């Protein structure tokens, strides 16, 4: 039996059954909730490893559930919703969600998102990312020294590029929205900041992708933000 405990928050019985059947077939432990009140109770009582959350619940909006849970827990939250607009995704991610899957979804994609989240949890629990050094494939960031290396060669980064790399690496596997990143880097989020962010991110990615067969470290979520991928 997989040790990962997943809380499924979904009021549509057919979708909940699909998700539960999928989890059962892959030996996950699971809990279910059909409304926000039960979801918060289960999350606080059982401390699940991952939450799969629908936004359109009968008693409260899923965004409010994310905000409530974030007052006491950093548990990974994967939103699964029929709301497909970028503004909906951004609102959920800014509220504290870690990932966003749009309905209808495939079982294979759901399982892939779970595996990504589990790898991030394992990396944190296994202390692959420590307070002073982060290692991801051939990338190494020495926070205490203020330096970054790729394949043991020092990367020559501007101060903004280094801050971006640190922010992404400290949130490896998590989608960070444009608004969140610009607020962290510049202390505010204006339209010009987002334009500048795209420029700095392009130059950072160029330095990380030295040749055609380079590993992809940073993934772009068009209209939403960026994510650092965990490299095996």
C-alpha positions as CSV (number, residue, x, y, z in Angstrom):
1,X,0.0,0.0,0.0
2,X,1.3,3.4,-1.0
3,X,1.9,5.5,2.2
4,X,0.7,8.7,0.6
5,X,-2.7,9.8,2.1
6,X,-4.8,11.8,-0.3
7,X,-7.9,13.9,0.5
8,X,-10.3,14.0,-2.4
9,X,-12.7,17.0,-2.1
10,X,-15.3,16.7,-4.8
11,X,-19.1,17.0,-4.6
12,X,-19.8,15.3,-8.0
13,X,-20.3,11.7,-7.1
14,X,-19.3,10.3,-10.5
15,X,-16.0,12.3,-10.6
16,X,-15.3,11.4,-7.0
17,X,-15.8,7.7,-7.7
18,X,-13.5,8.0,-10.7
19,X,-10.8,9.6,-8.6
20,X,-11.2,7.1,-5.8
21,X,-11.2,4.1,-8.2
22,X,-8.0,5.5,-9.7
23,X,-6.4,5.9,-6.3
24,X,-7.4,2.4,-5.2
25,X,-6.0,0.9,-8.4
26,X,-2.6,2.5,-7.6
27,X,-2.6,1.6,-3.9
28,X,-3.0,5.2,-2.5
29,X,-4.7,5.7,0.8
30,X,-7.5,8.3,0.6
31,X,-10.2,10.2,2.4
32,X,-13.2,11.9,0.7
33,X,-15.2,15.1,1.4
34,X,-18.2,16.4,-0.6
35,X,-18.2,20.0,0.9
36,X,-15.9,22.6,2.2
37,X,-16.8,22.1,5.9
38,X,-16.0,18.4,5.8
39,X,-12.8,19.1,3.8
40,X,-11.4,21.5,6.4
41,X,-12.3,19.0,9.2
42,X,-10.6,16.1,7.4
43,X,-7.6,18.2,6.5
44,X,-7.1,19.3,10.1
45,X,-7.9,15.9,11.7
46,X,-6.0,13.5,9.4
47,X,-3.1,15.7,8.0
48,X,-3.2,14.3,4.5
49,X,-0.1,14.4,2.3
50,X,-1.9,15.8,-0.7
51,X,-5.3,17.4,-1.3
52,X,-7.2,17.1,-4.6
53,X,-9.7,20.0,-4.5
54,X,-12.7,21.0,-6.6
55,X,-13.5,24.7,-6.5
56,X,-17.2,24.6,-7.0
57,X,-18.5,23.1,-3.7
58,X,-22.0,23.5,-2.4
59,X,-21.2,25.3,0.8
60,X,-18.1,27.5,0.1
61,X,-15.8,28.3,-2.7
62,X,-12.6,26.3,-3.1
63,X,-10.5,29.4,-3.0
64,X,-11.7,30.1,0.6
65,X,-10.8,26.5,1.5
66,X,-7.3,27.0,0.2
67,X,-6.9,30.2,2.2
68,X,-8.2,28.6,5.4
69,X,-5.9,25.5,5.1
70,X,-2.9,27.8,4.3
71,X,-3.3,29.4,7.8
72,X,-2.0,26.2,9.4
73,X,-0.6,23.9,6.7
74,X,1.7,23.7,3.7
75,X,0.1,20.5,2.4
76,X,0.3,20.4,-1.4
77,X,-3.1,21.3,-2.9
78,X,-3.9,20.3,-6.5
79,X,-7.0,22.1,-7.8
80,X,-9.2,20.0,-10.1
81,X,-11.8,22.3,-11.6
82,X,-14.1,23.0,-14.6
83,X,-13.0,26.7,-14.3
84,X,-10.5,26.9,-17.2
85,X,-9.8,30.6,-17.5
86,X,-6.3,31.8,-16.7
87,X,-7.7,34.3,-14.2
88,X,-9.2,31.3,-12.2
89,X,-6.0,29.4,-12.3
90,X,-4.0,32.5,-11.2
91,X,-6.5,33.2,-8.3
92,X,-6.2,29.6,-7.0
93,X,-2.4,29.5,-7.3
94,X,-2.0,32.9,-5.7
95,X,-4.3,31.7,-2.8
96,X,-1.8,28.9,-2.2
97,X,-2.6,26.0,-4.5
98,X,0.4,24.1,-5.8
99,X,-1.0,22.9,-9.2
100,X,-4.2,23.2,-11.3
101,X,-5.8,20.5,-13.4
102,X,-8.8,21.4,-15.6
103,X,-11.8,19.2,-16.0
104,X,-12.3,17.0,-18.0
105,X,-9.0,15.4,-17.2
106,X,-7.4,12.1,-18.0
107,X,-6.5,9.5,-15.3
108,X,-3.0,9.5,-16.7
109,X,-2.5,13.2,-16.2
110,X,-3.9,13.1,-12.7
111,X,-1.5,10.3,-11.8
112,X,1.4,12.3,-13.3
113,X,0.5,15.4,-11.3
114,X,0.5,13.2,-8.1
115,X,3.9,11.7,-9.0
116,X,5.4,15.2,-9.5
117,X,4.0,16.3,-6.1
118,X,5.2,13.1,-4.4
119,X,8.7,13.7,-5.8
120,X,8.7,17.2,-4.4
121,X,7.6,15.9,-1.0
122,X,10.3,13.2,-1.1
123,X,13.0,15.7,-2.0
124,X,12.0,17.9,1.0
125,X,11.7,15.0,3.4
126,X,14.9,13.4,2.1
127,X,16.7,16.7,2.7
128,X,18.0,16.9,-0.9
129,X,17.2,20.6,-0.5
130,X,18.8,21.9,2.6
131,X,18.9,25.3,4.2
132,X,22.2,26.1,2.5
133,X,22.5,24.1,-0.7
134,X,19.9,23.0,-3.3
135,X,20.8,20.3,-5.8
136,X,18.6,19.5,-8.8
137,X,20.3,17.3,-11.5
138,X,23.4,19.2,-12.6
139,X,22.2,22.4,-11.1
140,X,23.5,23.4,-7.6
141,X,22.6,26.6,-5.8
142,X,24.7,27.5,-2.7
143,X,22.4,29.9,-0.9
144,X,24.9,30.8,1.9
145,X,27.7,31.6,-0.7
146,X,25.3,33.3,-3.1
147,X,26.5,31.3,-6.0
148,X,25.0,28.8,-8.5
149,X,26.7,26.1,-10.6
150,X,25.7,24.1,-13.6
151,X,27.7,20.9,-14.2
152,X,30.2,22.2,-11.6
153,X,30.8,25.4,-13.6
154,X,29.8,28.7,-11.9
155,X,26.9,30.5,-13.6
156,X,27.4,34.2,-14.1
157,X,24.0,35.6,-13.1
158,X,22.8,39.1,-12.6
159,X,21.3,39.8,-9.1
160,X,17.8,39.6,-10.4
161,X,18.5,36.3,-12.2
162,X,20.0,34.9,-9.0
163,X,17.0,36.0,-7.0
164,X,14.7,34.3,-9.5
165,X,16.7,31.1,-9.5
166,X,16.6,31.0,-5.7
167,X,12.8,31.7,-5.6
168,X,12.1,28.9,-8.1
169,X,14.5,26.4,-6.5
170,X,12.9,27.0,-3.0
171,X,9.6,26.1,-4.6
172,X,10.7,23.3,-6.9
173,X,7.7,21.5,-8.5
174,X,5.3,24.3,-7.7
175,X,3.7,26.7,-10.2
176,X,4.5,30.3,-9.2
177,X,2.3,33.0,-10.8
178,X,3.6,36.2,-12.4
179,X,2.1,38.2,-9.6
180,X,3.7,36.1,-6.8
181,X,7.1,36.2,-8.5
182,X,7.1,40.0,-9.1
183,X,6.0,40.7,-5.6
184,X,8.8,38.5,-4.2
185,X,11.4,40.0,-6.5
186,X,10.4,43.7,-6.7
187,X,8.0,44.1,-3.8
188,X,5.0,45.0,-6.0
189,X,3.3,43.7,-9.2
190,X,2.8,46.2,-12.0
191,X,2.4,45.5,-15.7
192,X,5.9,46.6,-16.4
193,X,7.2,44.2,-13.8
194,X,5.7,41.3,-15.6
195,X,7.2,42.4,-18.9
196,X,10.6,42.7,-17.1
197,X,10.1,39.3,-15.6
198,X,9.7,37.7,-19.0
199,X,13.0,39.3,-20.1
200,X,14.9,38.2,-17.0
201,X,13.4,34.7,-17.2
202,X,14.5,34.4,-20.8
203,X,18.1,35.2,-20.0
204,X,18.1,32.9,-17.0
205,X,16.8,30.0,-19.1
206,X,19.4,30.7,-21.8
207,X,22.1,30.3,-19.2
208,X,20.6,27.1,-17.8
209,X,20.0,25.6,-21.3
210,X,23.5,25.8,-22.7
211,X,23.0,23.4,-25.6
212,X,20.2,21.7,-27.6
213,X,20.2,18.6,-25.5
214,X,20.2,20.4,-22.1
215,X,17.8,19.4,-19.4
216,X,14.8,21.7,-19.0
217,X,14.8,23.2,-15.5
218,X,12.1,25.9,-15.9
219,X,8.7,25.3,-17.4
220,X,6.5,28.1,-18.7
221,X,2.8,28.1,-17.9
222,X,1.5,30.5,-20.6
223,X,-0.6,33.3,-19.1
224,X,0.0,32.0,-15.5
225,X,3.6,31.8,-14.5
226,X,6.7,29.5,-14.1
227,X,7.7,26.2,-12.4
228,X,11.1,24.7,-11.7
229,X,11.0,21.0,-12.6
230,X,12.5,18.4,-10.5
231,X,15.2,16.7,-12.5
232,X,15.8,13.0,-11.9
